[in-house]
Amino acid sequence: MRKFVPREKLSKKAKRELDKQARKMWGTLNPVTRKAADPGIYKRKRFRIEDYDSAGTFL
């Protein structure tokens, strides 16, 4: 059985190994693409003239 050693007393290399074991893999899922857009954020993208038809309604 392994002895318990506090994280503060571990070497840098041992801390990295612990961190590596604690991380979870997302697999094929990309968490950035799953984030919903915030409705309160200012959007820089402006509507272009090509996005409207001749009647002035958005396509």
PyMOL Python script that loads the backbone (N, CA, C, O; Angstrom):
from pymol import cmd

cmd.read_pdbstr("""\
ATOM      1  N   MET A   1       0.839  -1.182   0.000  1.00  0.00           N
ATOM      2  CA  MET A   1       0.000   0.000   0.000  1.00  0.00           C
ATOM      3  C   MET A   1       0.887   1.249   0.000  1.00  0.00           C
ATOM      4  O   MET A   1       1.890   1.312   0.711  1.00  0.00           O
ATOM      5  N   ARG A   2       0.502   2.236  -0.805  1.00  0.00           N
ATOM      6  CA  ARG A   2       1.273   3.473  -0.891  1.00  0.00           C
ATOM      7  C   ARG A   2       1.020   4.360   0.309  1.00  0.00           C
ATOM      8  O   ARG A   2      -0.080   4.396   0.859  1.00  0.00           O
ATOM      9  N   LYS A   3       2.062   5.075   0.706  1.00  0.00           N
ATOM     10  CA  LYS A   3       1.909   6.048   1.776  1.00  0.00           C
ATOM     11  C   LYS A   3       1.294   7.321   1.197  1.00  0.00           C
ATOM     12  O   LYS A   3       1.521   7.661   0.036  1.00  0.00           O
ATOM     13  N   PHE A   4       0.522   8.010   2.012  1.00  0.00           N
ATOM     14  CA  PHE A   4      -0.052   9.277   1.572  1.00  0.00           C
ATOM     15  C   PHE A   4       0.985  10.373   1.762  1.00  0.00           C
ATOM     16  O   PHE A   4       1.543  10.537   2.847  1.00  0.00           O
ATOM     17  N   VAL A   5       1.234  11.121   0.692  1.00  0.00           N
ATOM     18  CA  VAL A   5       2.151  12.260   0.737  1.00  0.00           C
ATOM     19  C   VAL A   5       1.361  13.478   0.280  1.00  0.00           C
ATOM     20  O   VAL A   5       0.765  13.463  -0.797  1.00  0.00           O
ATOM     21  N   PRO A   6       1.351  14.544   1.098  1.00  0.00           N
ATOM     22  CA  PRO A   6       0.617  15.746   0.695  1.00  0.00           C
ATOM     23  C   PRO A   6       1.143  16.309  -0.619  1.00  0.00           C
ATOM     24  O   PRO A   6       2.329  16.192  -0.929  1.00  0.00           O
ATOM     25  N   ARG A   7       0.263  16.908  -1.371  1.00  0.00           N
ATOM     26  CA  ARG A   7       0.627  17.442  -2.682  1.00  0.00           C
ATOM     27  C   ARG A   7       1.744  18.486  -2.577  1.00  0.00           C
ATOM     28  O   ARG A   7       2.608  18.556  -3.452  1.00  0.00           O
ATOM     29  N   GLU A   8       1.732  19.278  -1.536  1.00  0.00           N
ATOM     30  CA  GLU A   8       2.747  20.319  -1.382  1.00  0.00           C
ATOM     31  C   GLU A   8       4.150  19.733  -1.273  1.00  0.00           C
ATOM     32  O   GLU A   8       5.127  20.383  -1.644  1.00  0.00           O
ATOM     33  N   LYS A   9       4.251  18.516  -0.769  1.00  0.00           N
ATOM     34  CA  LYS A   9       5.562  17.902  -0.577  1.00  0.00           C
ATOM     35  C   LYS A   9       6.008  17.063  -1.769  1.00  0.00           C
ATOM     36  O   LYS A   9       7.134  16.566  -1.785  1.00  0.00           O
ATOM     37  N   LEU A  10       5.153  16.901  -2.755  1.00  0.00           N
ATOM     38  CA  LEU A  10       5.523  16.113  -3.936  1.00  0.00           C
ATOM     39  C   LEU A  10       6.448  16.903  -4.849  1.00  0.00           C
ATOM     40  O   LEU A  10       6.466  18.134  -4.827  1.00  0.00           O
ATOM     41  N   SER A  11       7.204  16.183  -5.641  1.00  0.00           N
ATOM     42  CA  SER A  11       8.068  16.843  -6.614  1.00  0.00           C
ATOM     43  C   SER A  11       7.216  17.368  -7.768  1.00  0.00           C
ATOM     44  O   SER A  11       6.053  16.994  -7.921  1.00  0.00           O
ATOM     45  N   LYS A  12       7.811  18.233  -8.568  1.00  0.00           N
ATOM     46  CA  LYS A  12       7.096  18.817  -9.710  1.00  0.00           C
ATOM     47  C   LYS A  12       6.649  17.722 -10.673  1.00  0.00           C
ATOM     48  O   LYS A  12       5.540  17.763 -11.206  1.00  0.00           O
ATOM     49  N   LYS A  13       7.516  16.752 -10.886  1.00  0.00           N
ATOM     50  CA  LYS A  13       7.215  15.644 -11.793  1.00  0.00           C
ATOM     51  C   LYS A  13       6.048  14.810 -11.270  1.00  0.00           C
ATOM     52  O   LYS A  13       5.177  14.405 -12.040  1.00  0.00           O
ATOM     53  N   ALA A  14       6.030  14.556  -9.966  1.00  0.00           N
ATOM     54  CA  ALA A  14       4.948  13.766  -9.366  1.00  0.00           C
ATOM     55  C   ALA A  14       3.624  14.528  -9.421  1.00  0.00           C
ATOM     56  O   ALA A  14       2.568  13.934  -9.637  1.00  0.00           O
ATOM     57  N   LYS A  15       3.687  15.845  -9.224  1.00  0.00           N
ATOM     58  CA  LYS A  15       2.470  16.665  -9.319  1.00  0.00           C
ATOM     59  C   LYS A  15       1.888  16.607 -10.715  1.00  0.00           C
ATOM     60  O   LYS A  15       0.672  16.513 -10.886  1.00  0.00           O
ATOM     61  N   ARG A  16       2.765  16.663 -11.723  1.00  0.00           N
ATOM     62  CA  ARG A  16       2.294  16.572 -13.115  1.00  0.00           C
ATOM     63  C   ARG A  16       1.605  15.249 -13.377  1.00  0.00           C
ATOM     64  O   ARG A  16       0.584  15.208 -14.063  1.00  0.00           O
ATOM     65  N   GLU A  17       2.152  14.159 -12.835  1.00  0.00           N
ATOM     66  CA  GLU A  17       1.540  12.842 -13.018  1.00  0.00           C
ATOM     67  C   GLU A  17       0.159  12.775 -12.363  1.00  0.00           C
ATOM     68  O   GLU A  17      -0.775  12.211 -12.933  1.00  0.00           O
ATOM     69  N   LEU A  18       0.035  13.348 -11.174  1.00  0.00           N
ATOM     70  CA  LEU A  18      -1.275  13.390 -10.511  1.00  0.00           C
ATOM     71  C   LEU A  18      -2.281  14.191 -11.330  1.00  0.00           C
ATOM     72  O   LEU A  18      -3.431  13.782 -11.490  1.00  0.00           O
ATOM     73  N   ASP A  19      -1.834  15.347 -11.853  1.00  0.00           N
ATOM     74  CA  ASP A  19      -2.713  16.184 -12.666  1.00  0.00           C
ATOM     75  C   ASP A  19      -3.146  15.456 -13.923  1.00  0.00           C
ATOM     76  O   ASP A  19      -4.303  15.551 -14.334  1.00  0.00           O
ATOM     77  N   LYS A  20      -2.228  14.733 -14.531  1.00  0.00           N
ATOM     78  CA  LYS A  20      -2.532  14.002 -15.754  1.00  0.00           C
ATOM     79  C   LYS A  20      -3.588  12.928 -15.502  1.00  0.00           C
ATOM     80  O   LYS A  20      -4.466  12.710 -16.336  1.00  0.00           O
ATOM     81  N   GLN A  21      -3.501  12.259 -14.352  1.00  0.00           N
ATOM     82  CA  GLN A  21      -4.481  11.222 -14.017  1.00  0.00           C
ATOM     83  C   GLN A  21      -5.850  11.821 -13.714  1.00  0.00           C
ATOM     84  O   GLN A  21      -6.877  11.202 -13.989  1.00  0.00           O
ATOM     85  N   ALA A  22      -5.861  13.029 -13.144  1.00  0.00           N
ATOM     86  CA  ALA A  22      -7.127  13.653 -12.748  1.00  0.00           C
ATOM     87  C   ALA A  22      -7.897  14.235 -13.928  1.00  0.00           C
ATOM     88  O   ALA A  22      -9.112  14.412 -13.846  1.00  0.00           O
ATOM     89  N   ARG A  23      -7.200  14.535 -15.026  1.00  0.00           N
ATOM     90  CA  ARG A  23      -7.878  15.133 -16.186  1.00  0.00           C
ATOM     91  C   ARG A  23      -8.791  14.135 -16.861  1.00  0.00           C
ATOM     92  O   ARG A  23      -8.501  12.941 -16.925  1.00  0.00           O
ATOM     93  N   LYS A  24      -9.886  14.641 -17.356  1.00  0.00           N
ATOM     94  CA  LYS A  24     -10.843  13.814 -18.086  1.00  0.00           C
ATOM     95  C   LYS A  24     -10.680  14.076 -19.579  1.00  0.00           C
ATOM     96  O   LYS A  24     -10.333  15.184 -19.987  1.00  0.00           O
ATOM     97  N   MET A  25     -10.925  13.078 -20.369  1.00  0.00           N
ATOM     98  CA  MET A  25     -10.871  13.236 -21.819  1.00  0.00           C
ATOM     99  C   MET A  25     -12.270  13.511 -22.343  1.00  0.00           C
ATOM    100  O   MET A  25     -13.239  12.887 -21.910  1.00  0.00           O
ATOM    101  N   TRP A  26     -12.370  14.434 -23.264  1.00  0.00           N
ATOM    102  CA  TRP A  26     -13.645  14.775 -23.877  1.00  0.00           C
ATOM    103  C   TRP A  26     -13.962  13.870 -25.052  1.00  0.00           C
ATOM    104  O   TRP A  26     -15.097  13.852 -25.528  1.00  0.00           O
ATOM    105  N   GLY A  27     -12.987  13.124 -25.523  1.00  0.00           N
ATOM    106  CA  GLY A  27     -13.213  12.246 -26.667  1.00  0.00           C
ATOM    107  C   GLY A  27     -13.406  13.076 -27.919  1.00  0.00           C
ATOM    108  O   GLY A  27     -12.619  13.985 -28.185  1.00  0.00           O
ATOM    109  N   THR A  28     -14.436  12.783 -28.690  1.00  0.00           N
ATOM    110  CA  THR A  28     -14.687  13.520 -29.931  1.00  0.00           C
ATOM    111  C   THR A  28     -15.470  14.797 -29.690  1.00  0.00           C
ATOM    112  O   THR A  28     -15.599  15.617 -30.599  1.00  0.00           O
ATOM    113  N   LEU A  29     -15.992  14.985 -28.493  1.00  0.00           N
ATOM    114  CA  LEU A  29     -16.776  16.169 -28.172  1.00  0.00           C
ATOM    115  C   LEU A  29     -15.864  17.362 -27.919  1.00  0.00           C
ATOM    116  O   LEU A  29     -14.931  17.272 -27.120  1.00  0.00           O
ATOM    117  N   ASN A  30     -16.123  18.467 -28.584  1.00  0.00           N
ATOM    118  CA  ASN A  30     -15.363  19.682 -28.386  1.00  0.00           C
ATOM    119  C   ASN A  30     -16.202  20.614 -27.519  1.00  0.00           C
ATOM    120  O   ASN A  30     -17.246  21.081 -27.974  1.00  0.00           O
ATOM    121  N   PRO A  31     -15.781  20.904 -26.277  1.00  0.00           N
ATOM    122  CA  PRO A  31     -16.612  21.714 -25.382  1.00  0.00           C
ATOM    123  C   PRO A  31     -16.785  23.149 -25.859  1.00  0.00           C
ATOM    124  O   PRO A  31     -17.756  23.800 -25.476  1.00  0.00           O
ATOM    125  N   VAL A  32     -15.896  23.652 -26.666  1.00  0.00           N
ATOM    126  CA  VAL A  32     -16.004  25.030 -27.143  1.00  0.00           C
ATOM    127  C   VAL A  32     -17.180  25.166 -28.096  1.00  0.00           C
ATOM    128  O   VAL A  32     -17.867  26.187 -28.085  1.00  0.00           O
ATOM    129  N   THR A  33     -17.423  24.154 -28.919  1.00  0.00           N
ATOM    130  CA  THR A  33     -18.515  24.232 -29.880  1.00  0.00           C
ATOM    131  C   THR A  33     -19.874  24.052 -29.220  1.00  0.00           C
ATOM    132  O   THR A  33     -20.900  24.348 -29.832  1.00  0.00           O
ATOM    133  N   ARG A  34     -19.896  23.576 -27.988  1.00  0.00           N
ATOM    134  CA  ARG A  34     -21.154  23.337 -27.292  1.00  0.00           C
ATOM    135  C   ARG A  34     -21.620  24.542 -26.483  1.00  0.00           C
ATOM    136  O   ARG A  34     -22.721  24.529 -25.932  1.00  0.00           O
ATOM    137  N   LYS A  35     -20.809  25.564 -26.409  1.00  0.00           N
ATOM    138  CA  LYS A  35     -21.144  26.725 -25.598  1.00  0.00           C
ATOM    139  C   LYS A  35     -22.207  27.565 -26.306  1.00  0.00           C
ATOM    140  O   LYS A  35     -22.055  27.911 -27.477  1.00  0.00           O
ATOM    141  N   ALA A  36     -23.277  27.888 -25.592  1.00  0.00           N
ATOM    142  CA  ALA A  36     -24.359  28.692 -26.164  1.00  0.00           C
ATOM    143  C   ALA A  36     -23.935  30.154 -26.248  1.00  0.00           C
ATOM    144  O   ALA A  36     -23.180  30.638 -25.405  1.00  0.00           O
ATOM    145  N   ALA A  37     -24.415  30.838 -27.248  1.00  0.00           N
ATOM    146  CA  ALA A  37     -24.090  32.256 -27.421  1.00  0.00           C
ATOM    147  C   ALA A  37     -24.793  33.077 -26.347  1.00  0.00           C
ATOM    148  O   ALA A  37     -25.956  32.826 -26.031  1.00  0.00           O
ATOM    149  N   ASP A  38     -24.097  34.044 -25.795  1.00  0.00           N
ATOM    150  CA  ASP A  38     -24.656  34.915 -24.767  1.00  0.00           C
ATOM    151  C   ASP A  38     -25.482  36.003 -25.447  1.00  0.00           C
ATOM    152  O   ASP A  38     -24.946  36.748 -26.267  1.00  0.00           O
ATOM    153  N   PRO A  39     -26.767  36.114 -25.130  1.00  0.00           N
ATOM    154  CA  PRO A  39     -27.605  37.104 -25.816  1.00  0.00           C
ATOM    155  C   PRO A  39     -27.248  38.549 -25.470  1.00  0.00           C
ATOM    156  O   PRO A  39     -27.615  39.460 -26.213  1.00  0.00           O
ATOM    157  N   GLY A  40     -26.549  38.779 -24.372  1.00  0.00           N
ATOM    158  CA  GLY A  40     -26.228  40.144 -23.967  1.00  0.00           C
ATOM    159  C   GLY A  40     -24.946  40.687 -24.570  1.00  0.00           C
ATOM    160  O   GLY A  40     -24.634  41.867 -24.403  1.00  0.00           O
ATOM    161  N   ILE A  41     -24.194  39.837 -25.274  1.00  0.00           N
ATOM    162  CA  ILE A  41     -22.912  40.274 -25.832  1.00  0.00           C
ATOM    163  C   ILE A  41     -23.126  41.095 -27.105  1.00  0.00           C
ATOM    164  O   ILE A  41     -23.971  40.761 -27.936  1.00  0.00           O
ATOM    165  N   TYR A  42     -22.352  42.166 -27.245  1.00  0.00           N
ATOM    166  CA  TYR A  42     -22.396  42.995 -28.443  1.00  0.00           C
ATOM    167  C   TYR A  42     -21.795  42.214 -29.605  1.00  0.00           C
ATOM    168  O   TYR A  42     -20.709  41.647 -29.484  1.00  0.00           O
ATOM    169  N   LYS A  43     -22.496  42.187 -30.721  1.00  0.00           N
ATOM    170  CA  LYS A  43     -22.027  41.465 -31.898  1.00  0.00           C
ATOM    171  C   LYS A  43     -21.496  42.465 -32.920  1.00  0.00           C
ATOM    172  O   LYS A  43     -22.214  43.373 -33.339  1.00  0.00           O
ATOM    173  N   ARG A  44     -20.263  42.297 -33.309  1.00  0.00           N
ATOM    174  CA  ARG A  44     -19.637  43.218 -34.247  1.00  0.00           C
ATOM    175  C   ARG A  44     -20.108  43.010 -35.687  1.00  0.00           C
ATOM    176  O   ARG A  44     -20.096  43.935 -36.499  1.00  0.00           O
ATOM    177  N   LYS A  45     -20.518  41.786 -35.985  1.00  0.00           N
ATOM    178  CA  LYS A  45     -20.910  41.487 -37.359  1.00  0.00           C
ATOM    179  C   LYS A  45     -22.171  42.275 -37.723  1.00  0.00           C
ATOM    180  O   LYS A  45     -23.207  42.150 -37.071  1.00  0.00           O
ATOM    181  N   ARG A  46     -22.064  43.060 -38.744  1.00  0.00           N
ATOM    182  CA  ARG A  46     -23.195  43.874 -39.194  1.00  0.00           C
ATOM    183  C   ARG A  46     -23.925  43.152 -40.325  1.00  0.00           C
ATOM    184  O   ARG A  46     -23.353  42.310 -41.016  1.00  0.00           O
ATOM    185  N   PHE A  47     -25.208  43.502 -40.500  1.00  0.00           N
ATOM    186  CA  PHE A  47     -25.950  42.954 -41.617  1.00  0.00           C
ATOM    187  C   PHE A  47     -25.487  43.630 -42.897  1.00  0.00           C
ATOM    188  O   PHE A  47     -25.337  44.851 -42.944  1.00  0.00           O
ATOM    189  N   ARG A  48     -25.269  42.857 -43.903  1.00  0.00           N
ATOM    190  CA  ARG A  48     -24.836  43.399 -45.190  1.00  0.00           C
ATOM    191  C   ARG A  48     -26.048  43.636 -46.080  1.00  0.00           C
ATOM    192  O   ARG A  48     -27.123  43.081 -45.851  1.00  0.00           O
ATOM    193  N   ILE A  49     -25.863  44.458 -47.086  1.00  0.00           N
ATOM    194  CA  ILE A  49     -26.945  44.751 -48.028  1.00  0.00           C
ATOM    195  C   ILE A  49     -27.372  43.468 -48.738  1.00  0.00           C
ATOM    196  O   ILE A  49     -28.551  43.295 -49.050  1.00  0.00           O
ATOM    197  N   GLU A  50     -26.406  42.553 -49.000  1.00  0.00           N
ATOM    198  CA  GLU A  50     -26.729  41.303 -49.712  1.00  0.00           C
ATOM    199  C   GLU A  50     -27.635  40.400 -48.865  1.00  0.00           C
ATOM    200  O   GLU A  50     -28.298  39.517 -49.408  1.00  0.00           O
ATOM    201  N   ASP A  51     -27.671  40.610 -47.542  1.00  0.00           N
ATOM    202  CA  ASP A  51     -28.486  39.782 -46.680  1.00  0.00           C
ATOM    203  C   ASP A  51     -29.970  40.158 -46.739  1.00  0.00           C
ATOM    204  O   ASP A  51     -30.815  39.421 -46.231  1.00  0.00           O
ATOM    205  N   TYR A  52     -30.284  41.276 -47.343  1.00  0.00           N
ATOM    206  CA  TYR A  52     -31.672  41.740 -47.461  1.00  0.00           C
ATOM    207  C   TYR A  52     -32.147  41.585 -48.901  1.00  0.00           C
ATOM    208  O   TYR A  52     -31.360  41.713 -49.840  1.00  0.00           O
ATOM    209  N   ASP A  53     -33.437  41.308 -49.069  1.00  0.00           N
ATOM    210  CA  ASP A  53     -33.978  41.261 -50.434  1.00  0.00           C
ATOM    211  C   ASP A  53     -34.435  42.671 -50.834  1.00  0.00           C
ATOM    212  O   ASP A  53     -34.269  43.618 -50.066  1.00  0.00           O
ATOM    213  N   SER A  54     -35.004  42.808 -52.024  1.00  0.00           N
ATOM    214  CA  SER A  54     -35.388  44.125 -52.526  1.00  0.00           C
ATOM    215  C   SER A  54     -36.509  44.777 -51.721  1.00  0.00           C
ATOM    216  O   SER A  54     -36.655  45.999 -51.748  1.00  0.00           O
ATOM    217  N   ALA A  55     -37.309  43.971 -50.999  1.00  0.00           N
ATOM    218  CA  ALA A  55     -38.407  44.526 -50.208  1.00  0.00           C
ATOM    219  C   ALA A  55     -37.925  45.042 -48.853  1.00  0.00           C
ATOM    220  O   ALA A  55     -38.693  45.660 -48.116  1.00  0.00           O
ATOM    221  N   GLY A  56     -36.644  44.791 -48.519  1.00  0.00           N
ATOM    222  CA  GLY A  56     -36.097  45.296 -47.271  1.00  0.00           C
ATOM    223  C   GLY A  56     -36.247  44.330 -46.103  1.00  0.00           C
ATOM    224  O   GLY A  56     -35.991  44.694 -44.955  1.00  0.00           O
ATOM    225  N   THR A  57     -36.660  43.100 -46.392  1.00  0.00           N
ATOM    226  CA  THR A  57     -36.780  42.110 -45.316  1.00  0.00           C
ATOM    227  C   THR A  57     -35.531  41.237 -45.300  1.00  0.00           C
ATOM    228  O   THR A  57     -34.902  41.000 -46.331  1.00  0.00           O
ATOM    229  N   PHE A  58     -35.194  40.772 -44.120  1.00  0.00           N
ATOM    230  CA  PHE A  58     -34.009  39.950 -43.945  1.00  0.00           C
ATOM    231  C   PHE A  58     -34.246  38.565 -44.525  1.00  0.00           C
ATOM    232  O   PHE A  58     -35.307  37.976 -44.322  1.00  0.00           O
ATOM    233  N   LEU A  59     -33.271  38.051 -45.238  1.00  0.00           N
ATOM    234  CA  LEU A  59     -33.404  36.704 -45.841  1.00  0.00           C
ATOM    235  C   LEU A  59     -33.184  35.615 -44.840  1.00  0.00           C
ATOM    236  O   LEU A  59     -33.260  34.435 -45.184  1.00  0.00           O
TER     237      LEU A  59
END
""", "prot")
cmd.dss("prot")
cmd.show_as("cartoon", "prot")
cmd.util.cbc("prot")
cmd.orient("prot")
